Amino acid sequence: MWDGPLEKISDCQYRIPKSYKPGMLVDGIIYADDKLIDNVKQDKAPEQVANVAHLPGIVKASLAMPDIHWGYGFPIGGVAATDPDQGGVVSPGGVGYDINCGVRLFKTNLVLEDLKGKIEKIVNVLYNDVPSGVGSKGQVKVSYQQEKKLLLSGAKWAVAQGFGVKEDLEYCEESGAIEGADPDSVSERAFERGKPQAGTLGSGNHFLEVQVIEDIFDQAAAEVFDLHIGQITVMIHSGSRGFGYQVCDDYVKVMGKCLAKYAIKVPDRQLACAPIYSSEAKAYIGAMRAAANYAWVNRQVLMHLVRESFGKLFSKSWQSLGMDLIYDVAHNIAKFEKYTIDGKTKTLCVHRKGATRAFGPGNPELPERYRNVGQPVIIPGDMGTASYLLVGTKKAQEETFGSTCHGAGRLKSRSEAIRTVDYDLLIKELRQKGIEVRSSGEKTLVEEAPSVYKNIDNVIEIVDRAGLAKKVCRMRPLCVVKG
């Protein structure tokens, strides 16, 4: 339980004043309402918000989204921007171990009636065709040299290998490949871990979900995305697998030595960091970008596998099933973006840890088709709860460095979930809701039960009310493959 100072400063904002701890350079700001703030205080995540405020060069505030919970160094749901010209740092703890863990949403021209009596068959085929679980291996086999190319070209590499079409790239953040990836800054161990895992779902909170749109809140935006009530969509949540984990692990150790070298003082060694212009930071950024590109390859291949499965199930090509990508967003990443600070345009290093980019209308980073409505923001629930598609806002760009939350956020730890959730009862409850689930193990399902997460509807309401993203539609799960 956290009992530090929290000042309510608006309907959806609470402040931890920088006077709370010596060394805080900026305030902490947590996005929550009166109902959610009690959940937020249940663990020490607010303390991590205060700790992040000590990072050299941090700008404006240490931010936390409504899905905030305890993480490594940064809270999950944490956002912080640092100014390279003011001694700003980059911190692996501000990105996380699963670099570019993210979500991909694609539509179909199927409707709920088309799936009647087929849900169990669909989930079985998807579970069989899409590798999932700890240590799972995919059908993408690469040599060391091929893996280097994969890390440089991201989803473009996957499309060139036949896993999708070039139109898919237009609807990915960074077109599915961030520039500046440096395979030479990646360890041999990371290469080895990554070789067999492209095109695999992974474990934990990763999932593949078939959904139906049950509510539309913004008809004009829904029309831009070609979405309507009763339509079937598919969502994939996965990241950079063992490759990204190893990159983070390697550089957490490197950065630990940088604290003394650069005389950096932080209250938690998990916030180990290095000045952005240092050799250590440059190496980490290059390796992190390589891991981000790995994740975009992974989700591109996973989408290809799902398209093939649907083609097999409905005896049609995926094109005739209308399985077009709506968008793919990163959750765990640090990126250099331009913002106006005190009247000056600055290039900042924006850390998003369990947070989603949410650029507003008119942003040149967006696909031309979406530029009038804003960036698609995909915020998943978990297994038995709804997921949402929203659009980013100009207010988010002004207030949170173009960021919003990435999910509901945990209420219970995995160990507490194992103690308190009954597997058989969970499966029964999901089936009563009409949701079929497949997983490589009972433990994963128990750890990811809906009851261990905050109420997704409440979290989305805060995001919408705060103006960080605007609701477009709500999707209900029909079947889920868990890692």
Secondary structure, DSSP 8 states (H G I E B T S, - for coil): ---S--EEEETTEEEE-GGGSTT--SEEEEE--TTTHHHHTTSSHHHHHHHHTTSTTB-SEEEEEEEEE--SSS-EEEEEEE-GGGT-EE-GGGT-SSTT-EEEEEEEEEEGGGGTTTHHHHHHHHHHHS--STT---S----HHHHHHHHHHTHHHHHHTTSS-HHHHHTBGGGG--TT--GGGS-HHHHHHHTTTTT---STT-EEEEEEEEEES-HHHHHHTT--TTEEEEEEEE--HHHHHHHHHHHHHHHHHHHHHTT---S-GGG--EETTSHHHHHHHHHHHHHHHHHHHHHHHHHHHHHHHHHHHHTS-TTTTT--EEEEEESSEEEEEEEEETTEEEEEEEEEESEEE---TT-TTS-GGGTTT--EEEE---SSS-EEEEEE-HHHHHHSSSEEE-S--BSS-HHHHHHH--HHHHHHHHHHTT-EEEES-HHHHHHT-GGGB--HHHHHHHHHHHTSEEEEEEEEEEEEEE-
